[in-house]
Amino acid sequence: MGTTNEQLREYIASQILKQPNRPIPDDEALISSGLIDSFSLVDLAMFVEDQFGVRIDDSELNAATFDSLAQLAGLIEQRQA
């Protein structure tokens, strides 16, 4: 199993963007850039909850909480600690 960032990157590229080979840098803006829309954000939150066993509140589904892989991975790792 890859790192948190790798798992998130793979899921976003293959399942949300439908571009499995698209590189996604850890600091690329996902939400504020429009790369991920609100519907995909819900899918991503469900994936995170299932895959990593952490809860993400609906109020956290925004660019202020996580707008990059690095921010989302940090949130996951903080909740797992």
Backbone as XML, in Angstrom:
<?xml version="1.0"?>
<chain id="A" units="angstrom">
  <residue number="1" name="MET">
    <atom name="N" x="0.852" y="-1.186" z="0.000"/>
    <atom name="CA" x="0.000" y="0.000" z="0.000"/>
    <atom name="C" x="0.890" y="1.239" z="0.000"/>
  </residue>
  <residue number="2" name="GLY">
    <atom name="N" x="0.591" y="2.180" z="-0.858"/>
    <atom name="CA" x="1.402" y="3.388" z="-0.976"/>
    <atom name="C" x="1.156" y="4.362" z="0.162"/>
  </residue>
  <residue number="3" name="THR">
    <atom name="N" x="1.847" y="5.462" z="0.099"/>
    <atom name="CA" x="1.661" y="6.492" z="1.121"/>
    <atom name="C" x="0.266" y="7.101" z="0.962"/>
  </residue>
  <residue number="4" name="THR">
    <atom name="N" x="-0.121" y="7.871" z="1.955"/>
    <atom name="CA" x="-1.416" y="8.548" z="1.905"/>
    <atom name="C" x="-1.505" y="9.399" z="0.642"/>
  </residue>
  <residue number="5" name="ASN">
    <atom name="N" x="-0.463" y="10.182" z="0.375"/>
    <atom name="CA" x="-0.466" y="11.044" z="-0.814"/>
    <atom name="C" x="-0.607" y="10.223" z="-2.091"/>
  </residue>
  <residue number="6" name="GLU">
    <atom name="N" x="0.104" y="9.103" z="-2.174"/>
    <atom name="CA" x="0.042" y="8.267" z="-3.378"/>
    <atom name="C" x="-1.349" y="7.682" z="-3.574"/>
  </residue>
  <residue number="7" name="GLN">
    <atom name="N" x="-1.960" y="7.235" z="-2.492"/>
    <atom name="CA" x="-3.306" y="6.670" z="-2.597"/>
    <atom name="C" x="-4.316" y="7.734" z="-3.028"/>
  </residue>
  <residue number="8" name="LEU">
    <atom name="N" x="-4.199" y="8.922" z="-2.452"/>
    <atom name="CA" x="-5.092" y="10.023" z="-2.833"/>
    <atom name="C" x="-4.873" y="10.409" z="-4.290"/>
  </residue>
  <residue number="9" name="ARG">
    <atom name="N" x="-3.613" y="10.528" z="-4.682"/>
    <atom name="CA" x="-3.267" y="10.922" z="-6.055"/>
    <atom name="C" x="-3.849" y="9.931" z="-7.062"/>
  </residue>
  <residue number="10" name="GLU">
    <atom name="N" x="-3.679" y="8.641" z="-6.760"/>
    <atom name="CA" x="-4.180" y="7.596" z="-7.665"/>
    <atom name="C" x="-5.703" y="7.648" z="-7.769"/>
  </residue>
  <residue number="11" name="TYR">
    <atom name="N" x="-6.380" y="7.807" z="-6.642"/>
    <atom name="CA" x="-7.840" y="7.862" z="-6.646"/>
    <atom name="C" x="-8.339" y="9.079" z="-7.420"/>
  </residue>
  <residue number="12" name="ILE">
    <atom name="N" x="-7.780" y="10.238" z="-7.136"/>
    <atom name="CA" x="-8.224" y="11.461" z="-7.810"/>
    <atom name="C" x="-7.981" y="11.373" z="-9.316"/>
  </residue>
  <residue number="13" name="ALA">
    <atom name="N" x="-6.811" y="10.931" z="-9.707"/>
    <atom name="CA" x="-6.489" y="10.857" z="-11.136"/>
    <atom name="C" x="-7.372" y="9.845" z="-11.866"/>
  </residue>
  <residue number="14" name="SER">
    <atom name="N" x="-7.524" y="8.646" z="-11.291"/>
    <atom name="CA" x="-8.245" y="7.592" z="-12.010"/>
    <atom name="C" x="-9.759" y="7.668" z="-11.850"/>
  </residue>
  <residue number="15" name="GLN">
    <atom name="N" x="-10.249" y="7.947" z="-10.634"/>
    <atom name="CA" x="-11.686" y="7.889" z="-10.393"/>
    <atom name="C" x="-12.409" y="9.219" z="-10.579"/>
  </residue>
  <residue number="16" name="ILE">
    <atom name="N" x="-11.756" y="10.324" z="-10.243"/>
    <atom name="CA" x="-12.424" y="11.622" z="-10.336"/>
    <atom name="C" x="-12.132" y="12.299" z="-11.673"/>
  </residue>
  <residue number="17" name="LEU">
    <atom name="N" x="-10.851" y="12.371" z="-12.025"/>
    <atom name="CA" x="-10.489" y="13.049" z="-13.275"/>
    <atom name="C" x="-10.586" y="12.126" z="-14.485"/>
  </residue>
  <residue number="18" name="LYS">
    <atom name="N" x="-10.637" y="10.828" z="-14.246"/>
    <atom name="CA" x="-10.670" y="9.820" z="-15.328"/>
    <atom name="C" x="-9.447" y="9.954" z="-16.231"/>
  </residue>
  <residue number="19" name="GLN">
    <atom name="N" x="-8.326" y="10.349" z="-15.623"/>
    <atom name="CA" x="-7.041" y="10.478" z="-16.324"/>
    <atom name="C" x="-5.976" y="9.791" z="-15.467"/>
  </residue>
  <residue number="20" name="PRO">
    <atom name="N" x="-5.953" y="8.444" z="-15.490"/>
    <atom name="CA" x="-5.095" y="7.710" z="-14.554"/>
    <atom name="C" x="-3.614" y="8.080" z="-14.614"/>
  </residue>
  <residue number="21" name="ASN">
    <atom name="N" x="-3.144" y="8.575" z="-15.734"/>
    <atom name="CA" x="-1.722" y="8.896" z="-15.855"/>
    <atom name="C" x="-1.411" y="10.362" z="-15.600"/>
  </residue>
  <residue number="22" name="ARG">
    <atom name="N" x="-2.421" y="11.134" z="-15.205"/>
    <atom name="CA" x="-2.204" y="12.562" z="-14.980"/>
    <atom name="C" x="-1.414" y="12.769" z="-13.700"/>
  </residue>
  <residue number="23" name="PRO">
    <atom name="N" x="-0.285" y="13.464" z="-13.787"/>
    <atom name="CA" x="0.459" y="13.756" z="-12.558"/>
    <atom name="C" x="-0.264" y="14.833" z="-11.741"/>
  </residue>
  <residue number="24" name="ILE">
    <atom name="N" x="-0.305" y="14.649" z="-10.446"/>
    <atom name="CA" x="-0.906" y="15.642" z="-9.546"/>
    <atom name="C" x="0.132" y="15.962" z="-8.474"/>
  </residue>
  <residue number="25" name="PRO">
    <atom name="N" x="0.774" y="17.125" z="-8.589"/>
    <atom name="CA" x="1.749" y="17.500" z="-7.558"/>
    <atom name="C" x="1.070" y="17.664" z="-6.201"/>
  </residue>
  <residue number="26" name="ASP">
    <atom name="N" x="1.821" y="17.423" z="-5.126"/>
    <atom name="CA" x="1.273" y="17.515" z="-3.768"/>
    <atom name="C" x="0.680" y="18.880" z="-3.470"/>
  </residue>
  <residue number="27" name="ASP">
    <atom name="N" x="1.206" y="19.930" z="-4.113"/>
    <atom name="CA" x="0.756" y="21.293" z="-3.799"/>
    <atom name="C" x="-0.183" y="21.885" z="-4.849"/>
  </residue>
  <residue number="28" name="GLU">
    <atom name="N" x="-0.632" y="21.062" z="-5.802"/>
    <atom name="CA" x="-1.550" y="21.570" z="-6.833"/>
    <atom name="C" x="-2.915" y="21.879" z="-6.224"/>
  </residue>
  <residue number="29" name="ALA">
    <atom name="N" x="-3.456" y="23.056" z="-6.551"/>
    <atom name="CA" x="-4.789" y="23.432" z="-6.062"/>
    <atom name="C" x="-5.822" y="22.541" z="-6.736"/>
  </residue>
  <residue number="30" name="LEU">
    <atom name="N" x="-6.591" y="21.832" z="-5.932"/>
    <atom name="CA" x="-7.591" y="20.902" z="-6.461"/>
    <atom name="C" x="-8.973" y="21.534" z="-6.532"/>
  </residue>
  <residue number="31" name="ILE">
    <atom name="N" x="-9.326" y="22.259" z="-5.486"/>
    <atom name="CA" x="-10.674" y="22.799" z="-5.386"/>
    <atom name="C" x="-10.741" y="24.222" z="-5.927"/>
  </residue>
  <residue number="32" name="SER">
    <atom name="N" x="-9.850" y="25.085" z="-5.438"/>
    <atom name="CA" x="-9.897" y="26.488" z="-5.852"/>
    <atom name="C" x="-9.606" y="26.658" z="-7.348"/>
  </residue>
  <residue number="33" name="SER">
    <atom name="N" x="-8.907" y="25.684" z="-7.941"/>
    <atom name="CA" x="-8.617" y="25.756" z="-9.378"/>
    <atom name="C" x="-9.777" y="25.238" z="-10.221"/>
  </residue>
  <residue number="34" name="GLY">
    <atom name="N" x="-10.747" y="24.571" z="-9.556"/>
    <atom name="CA" x="-11.861" y="23.996" z="-10.290"/>
    <atom name="C" x="-11.589" y="22.593" z="-10.806"/>
  </residue>
  <residue number="35" name="LEU">
    <atom name="N" x="-10.442" y="22.032" z="-10.466"/>
    <atom name="CA" x="-10.092" y="20.685" z="-10.923"/>
    <atom name="C" x="-11.084" y="19.658" z="-10.369"/>
  </residue>
  <residue number="36" name="ILE">
    <atom name="N" x="-11.470" y="19.850" z="-9.110"/>
    <atom name="CA" x="-12.455" y="18.970" z="-8.471"/>
    <atom name="C" x="-13.698" y="19.797" z="-8.160"/>
  </residue>
  <residue number="37" name="ASP">
    <atom name="N" x="-14.854" y="19.336" z="-8.635"/>
    <atom name="CA" x="-16.093" y="20.061" z="-8.355"/>
    <atom name="C" x="-16.735" y="19.524" z="-7.072"/>
  </residue>
  <residue number="38" name="SER">
    <atom name="N" x="-17.834" y="20.137" z="-6.684"/>
    <atom name="CA" x="-18.447" y="19.794" z="-5.397"/>
    <atom name="C" x="-18.959" y="18.353" z="-5.358"/>
  </residue>
  <residue number="39" name="PHE">
    <atom name="N" x="-19.420" y="17.832" z="-6.480"/>
    <atom name="CA" x="-19.892" y="16.451" z="-6.498"/>
    <atom name="C" x="-18.729" y="15.489" z="-6.297"/>
  </residue>
  <residue number="40" name="SER">
    <atom name="N" x="-17.630" y="15.771" z="-6.973"/>
    <atom name="CA" x="-16.440" y="14.925" z="-6.836"/>
    <atom name="C" x="-15.856" y="15.024" z="-5.444"/>
  </residue>
  <residue number="41" name="LEU">
    <atom name="N" x="-16.029" y="16.164" z="-4.812"/>
    <atom name="CA" x="-15.515" y="16.371" z="-3.462"/>
    <atom name="C" x="-16.200" y="15.420" z="-2.484"/>
  </residue>
  <residue number="42" name="VAL">
    <atom name="N" x="-17.485" y="15.209" z="-2.658"/>
    <atom name="CA" x="-18.223" y="14.275" z="-1.806"/>
    <atom name="C" x="-17.691" y="12.859" z="-2.023"/>
  </residue>
  <residue number="43" name="ASP">
    <atom name="N" x="-17.457" y="12.489" z="-3.290"/>
    <atom name="CA" x="-16.883" y="11.171" z="-3.588"/>
    <atom name="C" x="-15.513" y="11.012" z="-2.930"/>
  </residue>
  <residue number="44" name="LEU">
    <atom name="N" x="-14.708" y="12.061" z="-3.013"/>
    <atom name="CA" x="-13.376" y="12.020" z="-2.414"/>
    <atom name="C" x="-13.476" y="11.857" z="-0.896"/>
  </residue>
  <residue number="45" name="ALA">
    <atom name="N" x="-14.403" y="12.571" z="-0.267"/>
    <atom name="CA" x="-14.577" y="12.456" z="1.179"/>
    <atom name="C" x="-14.996" y="11.036" z="1.566"/>
  </residue>
  <residue number="46" name="MET">
    <atom name="N" x="-15.885" y="10.437" z="0.787"/>
    <atom name="CA" x="-16.320" y="9.068" z="1.074"/>
    <atom name="C" x="-15.157" y="8.089" z="0.916"/>
  </residue>
  <residue number="47" name="PHE">
    <atom name="N" x="-14.330" y="8.300" z="-0.117"/>
    <atom name="CA" x="-13.147" y="7.466" z="-0.306"/>
    <atom name="C" x="-12.214" y="7.590" z="0.903"/>
  </residue>
  <residue number="48" name="VAL">
    <atom name="N" x="-11.978" y="8.820" z="1.340"/>
    <atom name="CA" x="-11.091" y="9.059" z="2.483"/>
    <atom name="C" x="-11.613" y="8.361" z="3.730"/>
  </residue>
  <residue number="49" name="GLU">
    <atom name="N" x="-12.918" y="8.479" z="3.973"/>
    <atom name="CA" x="-13.501" y="7.853" z="5.156"/>
    <atom name="C" x="-13.390" y="6.330" z="5.094"/>
  </residue>
  <residue number="50" name="ASP">
    <atom name="N" x="-13.659" y="5.751" z="3.922"/>
    <atom name="CA" x="-13.583" y="4.294" z="3.765"/>
    <atom name="C" x="-12.142" y="3.798" z="3.802"/>
  </residue>
  <residue number="51" name="GLN">
    <atom name="N" x="-11.272" y="4.476" z="3.093"/>
    <atom name="CA" x="-9.888" y="4.025" z="2.925"/>
    <atom name="C" x="-9.044" y="4.233" z="4.179"/>
  </residue>
  <residue number="52" name="PHE">
    <atom name="N" x="-9.251" y="5.369" z="4.841"/>
    <atom name="CA" x="-8.357" y="5.741" z="5.937"/>
    <atom name="C" x="-9.031" y="5.709" z="7.306"/>
  </residue>
  <residue number="53" name="GLY">
    <atom name="N" x="-10.343" y="5.478" z="7.339"/>
    <atom name="CA" x="-11.046" y="5.360" z="8.607"/>
    <atom name="C" x="-11.138" y="6.647" z="9.397"/>
  </residue>
  <residue number="54" name="VAL">
    <atom name="N" x="-11.176" y="7.765" z="8.687"/>
    <atom name="CA" x="-11.318" y="9.054" z="9.374"/>
    <atom name="C" x="-12.597" y="9.731" z="8.904"/>
  </residue>
  <residue number="55" name="ARG">
    <atom name="N" x="-13.145" y="10.569" z="9.754"/>
    <atom name="CA" x="-14.391" y="11.279" z="9.432"/>
    <atom name="C" x="-14.069" y="12.671" z="8.904"/>
  </residue>
  <residue number="56" name="ILE">
    <atom name="N" x="-14.731" y="13.040" z="7.813"/>
    <atom name="CA" x="-14.607" y="14.391" z="7.284"/>
    <atom name="C" x="-16.004" y="15.004" z="7.316"/>
  </residue>
  <residue number="57" name="ASP">
    <atom name="N" x="-16.153" y="16.081" z="8.066"/>
    <atom name="CA" x="-17.446" y="16.753" z="8.146"/>
    <atom name="C" x="-17.761" y="17.480" z="6.849"/>
  </residue>
  <residue number="58" name="ASP">
    <atom name="N" x="-19.049" y="17.579" z="6.541"/>
    <atom name="CA" x="-19.470" y="18.301" z="5.338"/>
    <atom name="C" x="-18.934" y="19.729" z="5.335"/>
  </residue>
  <residue number="59" name="SER">
    <atom name="N" x="-18.843" y="20.321" z="6.507"/>
    <atom name="CA" x="-18.356" y="21.703" z="6.598"/>
    <atom name="C" x="-16.874" y="21.817" z="6.232"/>
  </residue>
  <residue number="60" name="GLU">
    <atom name="N" x="-16.184" y="20.678" z="6.195"/>
    <atom name="CA" x="-14.756" y="20.684" z="5.852"/>
    <atom name="C" x="-14.511" y="20.470" z="4.362"/>
  </residue>
  <residue number="61" name="LEU">
    <atom name="N" x="-15.559" y="20.228" z="3.604"/>
    <atom name="CA" x="-15.403" y="19.961" z="2.175"/>
    <atom name="C" x="-15.248" y="21.269" z="1.407"/>
  </residue>
  <residue number="62" name="ASN">
    <atom name="N" x="-14.106" y="21.896" z="1.571"/>
    <atom name="CA" x="-13.865" y="23.172" z="0.900"/>
    <atom name="C" x="-12.373" y="23.441" z="0.761"/>
  </residue>
  <residue number="63" name="ALA">
    <atom name="N" x="-12.057" y="24.448" z="-0.006"/>
    <atom name="CA" x="-10.664" y="24.771" z="-0.282"/>
    <atom name="C" x="-9.929" y="25.269" z="0.954"/>
  </residue>
  <residue number="64" name="ALA">
    <atom name="N" x="-10.659" y="25.808" z="1.933"/>
    <atom name="CA" x="-10.005" y="26.312" z="3.139"/>
    <atom name="C" x="-9.430" y="25.160" z="3.974"/>
  </residue>
  <residue number="65" name="THR">
    <atom name="N" x="-10.097" y="24.012" z="3.958"/>
    <atom name="CA" x="-9.660" y="22.865" z="4.751"/>
    <atom name="C" x="-8.623" y="22.037" z="4.015"/>
  </residue>
  <residue number="66" name="PHE">
    <atom name="N" x="-8.921" y="21.705" z="2.776"/>
    <atom name="CA" x="-7.915" y="21.008" z="1.969"/>
    <atom name="C" x="-8.084" y="21.376" z="0.507"/>
  </residue>
  <residue number="67" name="ASP">
    <atom name="N" x="-7.042" y="21.963" z="-0.038"/>
    <atom name="CA" x="-7.068" y="22.340" z="-1.454"/>
    <atom name="C" x="-5.959" y="21.633" z="-2.215"/>
  </residue>
  <residue number="68" name="SER">
    <atom name="N" x="-5.184" y="20.798" z="-1.515"/>
    <atom name="CA" x="-4.088" y="20.093" z="-2.175"/>
    <atom name="C" x="-3.944" y="18.713" z="-1.542"/>
  </residue>
  <residue number="69" name="LEU">
    <atom name="N" x="-3.223" y="17.850" z="-2.225"/>
    <atom name="CA" x="-2.959" y="16.519" z="-1.679"/>
    <atom name="C" x="-2.241" y="16.623" z="-0.343"/>
  </residue>
  <residue number="70" name="ALA">
    <atom name="N" x="-1.293" y="17.552" z="-0.248"/>
    <atom name="CA" x="-0.521" y="17.699" z="0.983"/>
    <atom name="C" x="-1.433" y="18.079" z="2.152"/>
  </residue>
  <residue number="71" name="GLN">
    <atom name="N" x="-2.358" y="19.014" z="1.923"/>
    <atom name="CA" x="-3.276" y="19.430" z="2.989"/>
    <atom name="C" x="-4.211" y="18.285" z="3.387"/>
  </residue>
  <residue number="72" name="LEU">
    <atom name="N" x="-4.744" y="17.583" z="2.397"/>
    <atom name="CA" x="-5.675" y="16.489" z="2.689"/>
    <atom name="C" x="-4.953" y="15.357" z="3.413"/>
  </residue>
  <residue number="73" name="ALA">
    <atom name="N" x="-3.763" y="15.017" z="2.963"/>
    <atom name="CA" x="-2.986" y="13.961" z="3.628"/>
    <atom name="C" x="-2.670" y="14.369" z="5.063"/>
  </residue>
  <residue number="74" name="GLY">
    <atom name="N" x="-2.358" y="15.635" z="5.280"/>
    <atom name="CA" x="-2.090" y="16.122" z="6.628"/>
    <atom name="C" x="-3.304" y="15.987" z="7.528"/>
  </residue>
  <residue number="75" name="LEU">
    <atom name="N" x="-4.473" y="16.309" z="6.990"/>
    <atom name="CA" x="-5.720" y="16.187" z="7.741"/>
    <atom name="C" x="-5.971" y="14.723" z="8.119"/>
  </residue>
  <residue number="76" name="ILE">
    <atom name="N" x="-5.773" y="13.830" z="7.166"/>
    <atom name="CA" x="-5.979" y="12.394" z="7.412"/>
    <atom name="C" x="-5.024" y="11.891" z="8.485"/>
  </residue>
  <residue number="77" name="GLU">
    <atom name="N" x="-3.741" y="12.236" z="8.345"/>
    <atom name="CA" x="-2.743" y="11.746" z="9.282"/>
    <atom name="C" x="-2.965" y="12.312" z="10.685"/>
  </residue>
  <residue number="78" name="GLN">
    <atom name="N" x="-3.449" y="13.546" z="10.758"/>
    <atom name="CA" x="-3.760" y="14.172" z="12.041"/>
    <atom name="C" x="-4.911" y="13.417" z="12.719"/>
  </residue>
  <residue number="79" name="ARG">
    <atom name="N" x="-5.915" y="13.041" z="11.950"/>
    <atom name="CA" x="-7.080" y="12.341" z="12.505"/>
    <atom name="C" x="-6.729" y="10.905" z="12.898"/>
  </residue>
  <residue number="80" name="GLN">
    <atom name="N" x="-5.771" y="10.312" z="12.206"/>
    <atom name="CA" x="-5.399" y="8.933" z="12.505"/>
    <atom name="C" x="-4.531" y="8.840" z="13.761"/>
  </residue>
  <residue number="81" name="ALA">
    <atom name="N" x="-3.895" y="9.936" z="14.123"/>
    <atom name="CA" x="-2.962" y="9.930" z="15.266"/>
    <atom name="C" x="-3.689" y="9.754" z="16.587"/>
  </residue>
</chain>
